[in-house]
């Protein structure tokens, strides 16, 4: 049995692990899938051995709440909460930084905070400004210490320990200052006056909250996708009851109820046509771009749309058993089962935290055993914890991600999360949907073959097709848009699933498929030509005048211009390419041959797409799914990286991790290369985030105290924190100079401009302002060299560069 549980209280990956560890040991549990995003889990278990209530109790013992039964959509307000935390943190951090470090830059302090005699006031003011920041970010301490107590330290553990140690050290310093003032020991007061670390404790938390806020901005995407899926089903249905039409809520529909669907209406539940015929658009479910003709005996699916016709259907699946409900369930389960990515910072912290704690404890024991007072031992121990907590860690990942996603956005690639960036560079297999992804998703006229004048042929055909609601009619009218030339049509009639008939100038015109020709006993003289077109994935329409076939027109969903190049580049990168489509095998095979795709799977329903993704993952492959339709949503979510086409459905876009806004598959190549660049940058950032602080550990532990008298100076800690932050931010900003060209390669352009007439700093300032005012230009102007050094994010014409400098009043000698 598989049951869905709503779980509240989970806030991080460590929470997910705790819940999982609490449930897996229970007798009868076979599989656990936990979704932090939606705060729920699916548990597959043997109900003869285990009850759902026992699972809830196990979750509660782990410190969380669980419920099951009716599915409730819990409103997650993570983003708003993070925003409030962020605002409050900086509201108190700014004055705290001014008080603690402003005087180092020459900024004045109030008289009651100046001097050794006011050291207690100086320290207490900082503590009172730091306390609100610690309080609003208390979840970091809760999560960090919980993970630590469960022997699973993560980044929150490191931050919690470091921030706590810094604050405790500050409180300890206040007591020592008070003792020094009371005993008139001003040397003791001086040694602790600037040795407080309250600003370090608060800054760490504010920066971490900044990073968490950036991550929380995209947290509701899957929930939004499910809501839009639900909107595909109409709220009411019309049924036949005692020979009368009655409108009821769709939830009240029962199996074997007869419901009525008119043209333009959505189908509420799965059913079987018992009367009438119609043309149904099933593209949302199957990916098939062409509408499907339905008649008595055919099945219809919930969520599809009746384009033309009128039918009576017998309900065969209702409630949670309908096709659309199954898709919703698949989206939810796929999101729940996607393995959470272990953040690289957490991996480092898992080793770094125990090592630092061990060093701190050893330092404390060592100094006590050497006969030094308790105060000295505590001082060294806490200094180790303080210097080991890198402030830049809060910037390392989110800064690189923010810059990387900005670069992606400039190139039409919307990257929603750090998780998708982390996985994209490891992808081994890319699965493409066909309709709207590889192809344009819109039928177009490709071939015209006629025995009469082509202009006349198209004019007659367009005159009739303008009266039709069939999607192929739109393609023909787009091909021949001369509305002023349409003929008047009489006796117009639609043959559902076959074609149309009308009269022009007393001549009967027949337009349709081969079945319509047979029904009117018209000889098909285009059999061979039509077969060739059909084998090329094209739909053929015949036109007869006075029962004589005069020509054919072929319509197809053409391949996008860049699809072939994109697939070739991905294959050149060593990636396996698979096409997964709901379209027919003949069409899929034709596309496969044109693009040299290795593997094609056709005629698959949404649940089949999702299961094929799972099969590839079970083979050990890291899978990216590229799609655009509602039917792709489960596969997009279940894949390791879901990539949606920007021109696709909102549901597909919401379900995906990456969106290609220009709907160009070359951007898929770019996204993977950009991912590699960002991940490399993050690893570099994490190195710099730890490097300086790690160097300070021996000094903090007192390794050089006995030999050289060296002890950790608070200025050293502040310098280490500043340097690591500067390195991290500067390194992340290098990503801004990455630009993808049409071939998906990352490039950066540099130019030197020799300028005449610059005489002072005001001159360089004017040139600097003029050049940096151009979009995509980063300029550094040197008065000594008489040059401007340019870094260009895009190819900018030298004429434009020259003109902006000369407009500022200076002469450009050369540009190289």
C-alpha positions in Angstrom: 0.0 0.0 0.0 1.2 3.5 -0.8 0.0 6.4 1.3 0.6 10.1 1.1 1.4 11.9 4.4 1.5 15.7 5.0 4.6 16.5 7.1 5.1 19.8 8.8 8.2 21.2 10.5 10.8 20.1 7.8 13.0 23.0 6.8 16.2 21.5 5.4 17.8 18.4 3.9 18.8 17.3 7.3 15.1 17.3 8.4 14.3 15.1 5.4 17.1 12.7 6.5 15.8 12.6 10.1 12.2 11.8 9.0 13.5 9.1 6.6 15.6 7.5 9.3 12.7 7.5 11.7 10.4 5.6 9.2 12.7 3.2 7.3 13.4 0.9 10.3 9.7 0.3 10.9 8.6 -3.3 10.1 6.6 -3.4 6.9 8.1 -0.2 5.3 9.2 -0.9 1.7 9.9 2.6 0.3 9.9 6.2 1.6 9.8 9.2 -0.7 10.0 12.6 1.0 9.3 16.0 -0.7 10.7 18.9 1.2 9.3 21.3 -1.3 5.7 20.3 -0.8 6.1 19.1 2.8 4.8 15.7 2.1 5.9 12.1 1.8 4.8 8.9 0.1 5.3 5.7 2.1 4.9 2.2 0.6 4.3 -0.3 3.3 2.6 -3.6 4.1 -0.7 -2.7 5.8 -0.9 -6.2 7.4 2.2 -5.4 9.4 2.1 -1.6 9.8 -0.6 1.0 10.1 -0.5 4.6 9.0 -1.0 5.9 12.5 2.2 4.2 13.6 4.1 6.0 10.8 2.7 9.3 12.0 3.9 8.4 15.6 7.4 7.7 14.3 7.5 11.0 12.6 6.3 12.8 15.7 9.0 11.1 17.8 11.6 12.5 15.4 10.3 16.0 16.2 7.9 16.7 13.3 4.2 16.4 12.7 2.5 14.0 10.2 -1.0 13.5 8.9 -2.7 11.4 6.3 -6.1 11.0 4.6 -7.6 14.0 2.7 -4.9 15.7 0.8 -4.4 19.3 2.1 -2.5 21.9 0.2 -0.3 23.5 2.8 0.5 27.1 2.0 4.2 27.6 2.2 5.2 31.1 3.1 9.0 30.5 3.1 9.8 33.3 0.7 7.8 35.9 2.7 9.3 34.7 6.0 12.8 34.8 4.6 12.2 38.3 3.3 11.1 39.5 6.7 14.1 37.9 8.3 16.4 39.5 5.8 14.9 43.0 6.3 15.1 42.7 10.1 18.6 41.3 10.0 20.0 44.2 8.0 17.9 46.7 9.9 20.0 45.9 13.0 23.2 44.9 11.3 23.9 48.3 9.7 24.0 50.2 13.0 25.9 47.3 14.6 28.6 47.5 12.0 28.8 51.2 12.4 29.3 51.0 16.1 31.7 48.1 16.0 33.9 49.1 13.0 32.9 52.6 12.0 35.6 54.2 14.2 38.3 52.2 12.3 37.3 54.2 9.3 37.3 57.5 11.2 33.5 57.6 11.7 32.5 59.4 14.9 30.8 57.6 17.8 28.5 59.0 20.4 30.5 60.2 23.5 28.9 57.6 25.8 30.5 54.8 23.6 34.0 56.3 23.3 37.0 55.5 25.3 38.0 52.7 27.7 35.8 54.2 30.5 32.8 53.5 28.3 33.9 50.0 27.3 30.8 48.3 28.9 28.4 50.6 27.2 30.2 50.0 23.9 30.0 46.3 24.3 26.4 46.2 25.6 25.2 48.3 22.7 26.7 45.8 20.2 25.2 42.9 22.1 21.7 44.5 22.1 21.9 45.2 18.4 23.1 41.6 17.7 20.4 39.9 19.8 17.4 40.7 17.5 19.4 39.3 14.5 20.1 36.1 16.4 16.4 35.8 17.4 14.9 36.3 13.9 17.4 33.8 12.6 16.9 31.3 15.4 15.9 28.5 12.9 19.5 28.3 11.8 20.5 27.4 15.4 17.6 25.0 15.7 18.4 23.2 12.4 22.2 23.4 12.9 22.3 22.0 16.4 19.6 19.4 15.6 21.8 18.1 12.7 24.8 18.2 15.0 23.1 16.2 17.7 22.1 13.6 15.1 25.8 13.4 14.0 24.9 14.9 10.6 26.6 18.3 10.7 25.8 20.6 7.8 26.4 24.2 6.9 23.7 25.4 9.4 25.7 23.5 12.1 28.9 25.3 11.2 27.1 28.7 11.2 25.3 27.9 14.5 28.4 26.9 16.3 30.5 29.8 14.9 27.8 32.4 15.6 27.1 31.1 19.1 30.8 31.0 19.9 31.3 34.5 18.7 28.3 35.7 20.8 29.4 33.8 23.9 32.9 35.1 23.5 31.5 38.6 23.4 29.4 38.1 26.5 32.5 36.6 28.2 34.4 39.7 27.1 31.8 42.0 28.7 32.3 40.2 32.1 36.0 40.6 31.8 35.7 44.3 30.9 33.4 44.7 33.9 35.9 42.9 36.2 38.7 45.0 34.8 36.9 48.3 35.5 35.9 47.2 39.0 39.5 46.3 39.9 41.0 49.2 38.0 42.8 46.8 35.8 42.8 48.9 32.6 45.2 46.6 30.7 42.5 43.9 31.0 39.8 46.3 29.8 41.9 47.3 26.9 42.6 43.7 25.9 38.9 42.9 25.6 37.5 46.4 24.6 37.9 45.6 20.8 37.8 41.9 21.2 34.0 41.3 21.1 32.9 39.6 17.9 29.2 40.5 18.2 29.3 41.9 14.7 30.9 38.6 13.4 28.1 36.6 15.1 25.4 38.8 13.4 27.0 39.2 10.0 27.3 35.4 9.5 23.6 35.0 10.1 22.6 38.0 7.9 24.6 36.6 5.0 23.3 33.1 5.3 19.7 34.5 5.4 20.5 36.4 2.2 21.5 33.1 0.5 18.5 31.3 1.8 16.2 34.0 0.6 17.6 33.8 -2.9 17.0 30.0 -2.9 13.4 30.3 -1.6 12.3 32.6 -4.4 11.6 29.6 -6.7 10.2 27.1 -4.1 6.6 27.1 -5.1 7.0 26.2 -8.8 5.8 22.6 -8.5 2.8 23.6 -6.5 1.9 26.1 -9.1 2.1 23.5 -11.8 -0.3 21.2 -10.0 -2.8 24.0 -9.5 -2.7 24.7 -13.3 -3.2 21.0 -14.0 -6.3 21.0 -11.9 -7.6 24.0 -13.9 -7.7 21.8 -17.0 -10.8 20.0 -15.6 -14.0 21.9 -15.7 -15.7 22.5 -12.4 -19.1 21.1 -13.6 -20.3 18.5 -16.0 -23.6 18.1 -17.9 -25.2 14.7 -17.5 -28.4 13.0 -18.8 -30.7 12.2 -16.0 -34.3 10.8 -16.7 -33.9 12.2 -20.2 -33.0 15.7 -19.1 -29.8 17.6 -19.0 -28.6 18.3 -15.5 -25.5 20.2 -14.5 -23.6 18.8 -11.5 -20.2 19.3 -9.9 -17.5 17.2 -11.6 -16.8 15.5 -8.2 -20.3 14.1 -8.2 -19.9 12.2 -11.5 -20.2 8.5 -11.1 -19.1 5.6 -13.2 -21.7 4.8 -16.0 -23.2 8.3 -15.8 -23.9 9.7 -19.3 -22.3 13.1 -19.8 -22.6 15.5 -22.7 -19.7 17.4 -24.4 -20.3 20.2 -26.8 -17.8 21.9 -29.2 -15.3 24.0 -27.2 -15.8 22.2 -23.9 -13.2 20.3 -21.9 -13.8 16.7 -21.0 -14.3 16.3 -17.2 -13.6 12.6 -16.8 -12.5 9.6 -18.8 -15.3 8.0 -20.8 -16.4 6.1 -23.8 -18.4 7.7 -26.7 -21.9 6.2 -26.9 -23.4 8.7 -29.3 -22.1 11.3 -31.9 -18.7 12.2 -33.2 -16.2 14.9 -32.7 -12.6 16.1 -33.1 -10.7 16.1 -29.8 -7.5 18.0 -29.1 -5.4 15.6 -26.9 -2.1 17.4 -27.3 -2.1 18.3 -23.6 -2.0 14.6 -22.7 -0.4 12.8 -25.6 1.8 15.4 -27.3 0.0 14.6 -30.6 -0.2 17.9 -32.4 -3.0 16.8 -34.7 -6.6 16.5 -33.4 -8.0 13.0 -33.1 -11.4 12.0 -34.5 -13.7 10.3 -32.0 -16.9 8.3 -32.7 -19.1 5.7 -31.0 -16.9 3.2 -29.2 -13.8 5.4 -28.8 -12.4 6.5 -25.5 -11.9 10.1 -24.4 -9.6 11.4 -21.7 -10.2 14.0 -19.0 -8.4 17.2 -19.6 -8.7 17.0 -23.4 -10.7 19.5 -25.4 -13.6 18.9 -27.9 -12.7 21.1 -30.9 -15.7 20.3 -33.1 -18.8 18.1 -32.8 -21.2 16.9 -30.2 -20.9 13.6 -28.2 -22.6 11.6 -25.4 -20.1 9.7 -23.3 -20.4 7.0 -20.6 -18.1 7.8 -17.6 -15.5 5.0 -17.1 -13.1 6.6 -14.7 -13.9 9.3 -12.2 -12.3 11.1 -9.3 -8.6 10.1 -8.6 -8.7 7.4 -11.3 -9.0 9.8 -14.3 -6.1 10.4 -16.6 -5.5 14.0 -15.5 -5.6 13.0 -11.8 -3.0 10.3 -12.5 -0.8 13.0 -14.1 -1.1 15.2 -11.0 -0.2 12.3 -8.8 2.8 11.5 -11.0 4.0 15.1 -10.8 3.7 15.0 -7.0 5.3 11.6 -6.6 8.1 12.4 -9.0 8.9 15.6 -7.0 8.9 13.6 -3.8 11.2 10.9 -5.1 13.8 13.1 -6.7 16.9 12.6 -4.5 17.8 15.8 -2.6 21.2 17.2 -3.7 23.8 17.3 -1.0 25.2 20.8 -1.0 28.9 20.9 -1.3 29.1 23.3 1.6 27.3 20.6 3.8 29.8 18.0 2.6 32.7 20.2 3.6 31.0 21.1 6.9 30.4 17.4 7.7 34.2 17.0 7.9 35.2 20.5 8.9 32.8 20.9 11.8 33.9 17.8 13.8 37.6 18.7 13.1 37.1 22.2 14.3 35.2 21.1 17.4 37.9 18.6 18.2 40.7 21.2 17.8 38.8 23.6 20.0 38.4 20.9 22.8 42.0 19.8 22.5 43.1 23.4 22.7 41.1 23.9 25.9 42.5 20.7 27.5 46.0 21.5 26.4 46.2 25.0 27.9 44.6 23.7 31.2 47.1 20.9 31.4 49.9 23.3 30.9 48.8 25.1 34.0 47.3 28.2 32.5 44.2 29.7 34.0 40.7 28.7 32.9 40.2 32.1 31.3 43.1 31.5 28.9 42.0 28.0 28.0 38.4 29.3 27.3 39.8 32.2 25.3 41.8 29.9 23.0 39.0 27.4 22.6 36.4 30.0 21.6 38.9 31.7 19.3 39.3 28.5 17.3 35.5 28.3 16.8 35.2 32.0 15.9 38.0 32.0 13.3 36.8 28.7 11.8 33.4 30.1 10.9 33.9 31.7 7.5 31.6 34.7 6.9 32.1 34.3 3.1 30.4 30.9 3.3 27.1 32.7 3.2 28.2 34.3 -0.1 30.0 31.4 -1.8 27.1 29.6 -3.3 24.3 32.2 -3.7 26.6 34.8 -5.2 27.8 32.5 -7.9 24.3 31.2 -8.6 22.9 34.7 -8.7 25.5 35.8 -11.2 25.3 32.6 -13.2 21.5 32.7 -13.4 21.8 36.4 -14.5 24.1 35.4 -17.3 21.7 32.6 -18.2 18.8 35.0 -18.2 20.7 37.4 -20.6 21.0 34.5 -23.0 17.4 33.4 -22.6 18.0 30.6 -20.2 16.0 30.8 -17.0 17.7 28.6 -14.3 15.4 28.2 -11.3 17.5 26.7 -8.6 21.0 25.8 -7.4 19.9 22.2 -7.5 19.4 22.2 -11.3 22.7 24.0 -11.8 24.5 21.4 -9.7 23.1 18.4 -11.7 23.1 19.9 -15.2 26.8 19.6 -15.7 26.7 15.9 -14.8 23.9 14.9 -17.3 24.7 11.8 -19.4 21.4 11.4 -21.3 19.0 14.0 -22.7 15.5 12.9 -23.5 13.6 15.2 -26.0 9.9 15.5 -26.5 9.0 15.9 -30.2 6.1 18.2 -30.7 6.9 21.8 -29.9 10.4 20.9 -28.7 12.3 19.4 -31.6 9.6 20.6 -34.0 7.8 23.9 -34.1 4.6 22.5 -32.7 2.5 24.3 -35.2 1.3 22.7 -38.5 2.6 24.4 -41.6 2.0 23.8 -45.4 5.1 22.1 -46.8 4.0 20.9 -50.3 1.5 21.8 -53.0 1.0 19.6 -56.1 -1.8 20.5 -58.5 -3.0 20.1 -62.0 -4.5 23.6 -62.1 -2.9 27.0 -61.4 -1.4 26.9 -57.9 -2.8 30.4 -57.1 -6.3 29.2 -58.1 -5.9 25.9 -56.2 -4.9 27.7 -53.0 -7.6 30.3 -53.4 -10.3 27.7 -53.7 -8.9 25.7 -50.8 -8.5 28.7 -48.5 -12.1 29.8 -49.3 -13.5 26.6 -47.9 -11.0 26.1 -45.1 -11.7 29.6 -43.6 -15.1 28.2 -42.6 -13.5 25.2 -40.9 -12.4 25.0 -37.2 -9.8 22.3 -37.9 -6.2 23.1 -36.9 -5.0 22.2 -40.5 -7.3 25.0 -41.8 -5.2 27.5 -39.8 -2.1 26.3 -41.5 -3.6 26.6 -45.0 -5.0 30.1 -44.2 -1.6 31.2 -42.9 0.0 29.9 -46.2 -2.6 31.8 -48.3 -3.7 34.8 -46.2 -5.2 36.8 -49.1 -8.6 37.5 -47.5 -9.7 39.8 -50.3 -9.5 37.0 -52.8 -11.8 34.4 -51.1 -14.7 33.0 -53.1 -18.2 32.9 -51.7 -19.0 29.3 -50.6 -22.4 27.8 -50.5 -23.7 24.5 -49.1 -20.7 24.2 -46.7 -20.6 20.9 -44.8 -18.2 19.3 -42.4 -17.5 15.5 -42.4 -15.9 15.0 -39.0 -12.6 13.1 -39.3 -12.7 13.2 -43.1 -12.9 16.7 -44.5 -15.2 19.4 -45.8 -17.5 20.0 -48.8 -18.8 23.2 -50.4 -19.9 24.8 -53.6 -18.1 27.6 -55.5 -19.7 29.0 -58.7 -22.0 26.0 -58.8 -19.1 23.6 -58.8 -18.9 21.1 -55.9 -15.6 21.2 -54.1 -14.3 18.3 -51.9 -11.3 18.7 -49.6 -10.2 16.0 -47.2 -8.4 12.7 -46.7 -8.4 9.5 -48.8 -11.5 8.2 -47.0 -13.6 11.1 -48.2 -12.4 10.5 -51.8 -13.4 6.8 -51.5 -16.8 7.7 -50.1 -17.5 10.0 -53.2 -15.9 7.5 -55.6 -13.2 9.8 -56.7 -10.1 8.1 -58.3 -6.9 8.9 -56.4 -4.2 9.7 -58.9 -1.8 10.9 -56.3 -1.3 7.6 -54.4 2.5 7.4 -54.9 3.1 11.1 -54.2 0.9 10.9 -51.1 2.7 7.8 -49.8 6.1 9.6 -50.1 4.7 12.6 -48.2 3.1 10.4 -45.5 6.4 8.6 -45.0 8.0 12.0 -44.4 5.6 12.7 -41.5 3.3 14.9 -43.4 -0.5 14.9 -43.4 -2.0 15.0 -47.0 -5.2 16.7 -48.0 -6.8 16.1 -51.4 -9.0 18.6 -53.3 -11.5 17.5 -56.0 -13.6 19.8 -58.3 -16.7 18.3 -59.9 -15.6 14.9 -58.5 -12.2 15.1 -60.3 -9.0 15.2 -58.2 -7.1 18.4 -59.0 -4.3 18.4 -56.4 -3.0 17.7 -53.0 -1.5 19.8 -50.2 0.7 18.5 -47.4 0.8 19.9 -43.9 3.4 18.9 -41.2 4.9 20.1 -38.0 8.3 21.2 -39.3 11.6 20.7 -37.4 13.1 23.8 -35.8 16.0 25.3 -37.7 18.5 24.8 -34.9 17.3 21.3 -33.7 19.7 19.3 -35.8 22.7 21.5 -34.9 21.9 21.3 -31.2 21.5 17.5 -31.2 24.8 17.2 -33.1 26.6 19.3 -30.5 25.1 17.4 -27.6 26.2 14.1 -29.1 29.6 15.6 -29.6 29.7 16.3 -25.9 29.2 12.6 -25.4 25.6 12.7 -24.4 23.0 10.1 -25.3 20.0 11.5 -27.2 16.5 9.9 -26.8 13.3 11.2 -28.4 10.2 10.3 -26.4 6.9 11.2 -28.0 3.2 10.6 -28.0 3.1 10.9 -31.7 2.7 7.9 -34.1 5.7 5.7 -34.9 5.8 6.7 -38.6 6.2 10.4 -37.8 8.7 9.7 -35.0 10.8 7.4 -37.3 10.9 10.1 -40.0 12.2 12.7 -37.5 14.8 10.2 -36.2 16.2 9.7 -39.6 16.5 13.4 -40.3 18.3 14.2 -37.1 20.3 11.0 -36.6 18.8 10.3 -33.2 20.0 7.1 -31.7 16.8 6.0 -29.9 13.2 6.8 -30.4 10.2 5.8 -28.3 6.8 6.7 -29.9 3.1 6.5 -29.0 3.6 6.9 -25.2 1.2 8.4 -22.7 2.3 10.7 -19.9 2.8 7.9 -17.4 4.8 6.0 -20.0 7.1 9.0 -20.4 7.7 9.2 -16.7 8.4 5.4 -16.5 10.9 5.6 -19.3 12.8 8.3 -17.5 12.8 6.1 -14.4 14.2 3.2 -16.5 17.1 5.3 -17.7 17.8 6.4 -14.2 17.8 2.8 -12.9 20.6 2.2 -15.5 22.7 4.7 -13.6 22.2 7.5 -16.1 21.8 11.2 -15.1 18.8 12.3 -17.2 17.7 15.6 -18.5 14.2 15.8 -20.0 13.4 18.6 -22.5 9.7 19.2 -23.2 7.0 21.8 -23.7 3.6 20.2 -23.0 1.3 19.4 -20.1 1.9 15.7 -20.9 5.6 16.3 -20.3 5.1 17.5 -16.7 5.6 14.2 -14.9 8.7 13.4 -16.9 10.1 16.9 -16.4 9.8 16.5 -12.6 11.0 12.9 -12.4 14.1 13.6 -14.5 17.3 14.8 -12.8 17.0 18.1 -14.7 13.8 19.2 -16.3 14.2 21.6 -19.2 11.1 23.3 -20.6 10.7 25.2 -23.9 9.7 28.8 -23.2 6.9 28.7 -25.8 5.4 25.7 -24.1 2.6 25.3 -21.6 2.8 27.1 -18.2 2.5 23.8 -16.5 5.6 22.4 -18.2 7.5 25.6 -17.4 6.5 25.5 -13.8 7.4 21.8 -13.5 10.9 22.3 -15.1 14.2 23.3 -13.4 15.5 25.2 -16.5 13.5 27.1 -19.1 14.8 27.9 -22.5 12.9 31.2 -23.1 13.9 31.5 -26.8 12.7 27.9 -27.4 16.0 27.3 -29.1 17.6 23.9 -28.5 21.0 25.4 -28.9 20.4 27.0 -25.6 20.2 23.5 -24.1 23.9 23.2 -25.0 24.6 26.6 -23.5 22.8 25.7 -20.3 25.0 22.7 -19.7 28.2 24.6 -20.4 27.0 27.4 -18.2 26.2 24.9 -15.4 29.8 23.6 -15.6 31.2 27.2 -15.3 29.0 28.0 -12.3 29.7 24.8 -10.4 33.5 25.3 -11.0 33.1 28.9 -9.7 31.2 27.7 -6.6 33.9 25.2 -5.8 36.5 28.0 -6.1 34.4 30.2 -3.9 34.0 27.5 -1.2 37.8 27.1 -1.2 38.4 30.8 -0.6 35.6 30.9 2.0 37.5 28.4 4.1 41.1 29.1 3.1 41.9 32.3 5.1 40.0 31.2 8.2 41.6 27.7 8.2 45.0 29.3 8.1 44.1 31.2 11.3 43.2 28.0 13.3 46.8 27.3 14.5 47.1 30.9 15.6 43.7 30.8 17.3 44.6 27.6 19.1 47.8 29.2 20.5 50.3 27.1 18.6 52.7 30.1 18.3 51.9 31.6 21.8 54.7 29.8 23.8 57.4 30.4 21.2 56.6 33.8 19.8 53.9 35.2 22.1 51.4 35.3 19.2 47.8 35.3 20.0 44.8 35.8 17.8 44.1 39.5 17.2 40.5 40.4 16.4 41.8 42.5 13.5 43.3 39.3 12.0 39.9 37.6 12.2 38.2 40.7 10.7 40.8 40.8 7.9 40.4 37.1 7.2 36.7 37.5 7.0 36.9 40.5 4.7 39.6 39.0 2.4 37.6 35.7 1.9 34.4 37.7 1.2 36.2 39.9 -1.3 37.7 36.9 -3.1 34.4 35.1 -3.2 32.4 38.1 -4.6 35.1 39.0 -7.1 35.4 35.4 -8.3 31.7 35.1 -8.7 31.5 38.3 -10.6 33.9 36.9 -13.2 30.9 34.9 -14.5 29.4 38.1 -15.7 32.0 38.2 -18.5 30.8 34.8 -19.9 28.7 35.1 -23.0 27.3 32.4 -25.1 27.5 32.7 -28.9 25.2 31.1 -31.4 27.2 27.9 -31.1 26.7 27.6 -27.4 30.3 28.5 -26.5 31.4 30.7 -23.7 33.3 33.8 -24.9 34.7 37.0 -23.5 36.1 40.0 -25.5 38.7 42.5 -24.4 39.7 45.7 -26.2 42.2 48.5 -25.5 41.3 52.1 -26.5 44.1 54.7 -26.8 42.6 58.1 -25.9 44.1 61.6 -26.3 43.1 64.6 -24.2 42.7 63.2 -20.7 44.6 65.5 -18.3 43.2 64.7 -14.8 41.0 62.5 -12.8 37.9 64.4 -13.9 38.7 63.5 -17.5 39.1 59.8 -16.7 35.8 60.0 -14.8 34.0 61.4 -17.8 35.4 58.7 -20.1 34.7 56.0 -17.5 31.1 57.2 -17.2 30.6 57.3 -21.0 31.9 53.8 -21.6 30.4 52.0 -18.6 27.1 53.6 -19.6 27.0 51.2 -22.6 25.2 47.9 -22.0 27.6 45.0 -21.9 30.7 47.1 -21.3 33.1 47.0 -18.3 35.7 49.8 -18.6 38.7 50.7 -16.6 40.3 54.1 -17.6 44.0 54.8 -16.9 45.2 58.4 -16.9 48.9 57.2 -16.7 48.5 54.9 -19.8 46.1 57.2 -21.6 44.0 54.1 -22.3 40.7 52.5 -21.5 40.7 48.8 -20.9 37.4 47.2 -22.0 35.8 43.9 -21.3 32.8 43.3 -23.5 29.9 40.9 -22.8 28.8 41.2 -26.5 30.3 42.3 -29.8 30.0 46.1 -29.8 31.0 48.1 -32.9 34.2 50.2 -32.6 32.3 53.1 -34.1 29.9 53.2 -31.2 32.7 53.0 -28.7 34.6 55.8 -30.4 31.5 58.0 -30.6 30.7 57.9 -26.9 34.2 58.9 -25.9 34.4 61.7 -28.5 31.0 62.9 -27.4 32.5 63.3 -23.9 35.1 65.6 -25.4 38.2 63.4 -26.0 39.9 61.9 -29.1 40.2 58.2 -29.8 43.6 57.4 -31.4 43.1 53.6 -31.8 41.0 50.6 -30.7 42.6 47.2 -30.5 
